[in-house]
Amino acid sequence: MSEMNVNQVLAQMRAMSLEAGSAKVQETGGGADFAAMLKQSIGAVNDTEQTAGKMTKAFETGDTNVSLAEVMVASQKASVSFQAMVQVRNKLVEAYKDVMNMPM
């Protein structure tokens, strides 16, 4: 990986870290906030996968502006974000089943 690519990846990691640290939890008690957050998260995962797909296609067609390292990093980001989304879904389904099995 070239020096420029390493710096770009480090800058992205720092930006994500700052974004995650500055995210504020809203405690309004409304279900709409959770639904909006979930929808936004799914949209972000979709965007990540779309970007990785475009970069892969560009690399396969011989675009000189896209390196193999950038394609692999984008693919791994998409994979990790998708796996995290699947785990969240699994936990939500498990919680739903637990609530439904509670005695009244």
ABEGO torsion letter per residue (X at the ends): XBAAAAAAAAAAAAAAAAAAAABBBBBAGBAAAAAAAAAAAAAAAAAAAAAAAAAAAAAAAGBAABBAAAAAAAAAAAAAAAAAAAAAAAAAAAAAAAAAABBX
